[in-house]
């Protein structure tokens, strides 16, 4: 093999590896989301941080393809959608999960941030996400 052949081989290998890399690791983003779900939101800056985090989770596909038990391991179990209008109006089932991300600092039972909905198909894989921010 000539030097030219080796250079071409190296370039080809580099091009292939760039296109075939591992999927983006969303571990840190989902860990932040898990923490944010129960965190108090006391300032407009904290609220905006929570809004952007939820937007990033959905837009980046951080939950796409995960199984229900994997979602639970990474961010906790959501509340079932039940008859919530937010879920039914956007095609989610009563058994899908909803998360209120962030709590009122004066009453931790009250949500204070964005809402994330996670839908699952019949095999238990995430098949849809939706969010509403509070701005």
Buried (B, 14 or more C-beta within 10 A) or exposed (E): EEEEEEEEEEEEEEEEEEEEEEEEEBEEBBEBBBEBBEBBBBEEEBBBBBBEBBBBBBEEBBBBEBEBEBBEEBBEEBEBBEEBEBBBEBEBBEEBBBBBBBBBBEEEEEBBBBBBBBBBEEEEBBBBBBBEBBE
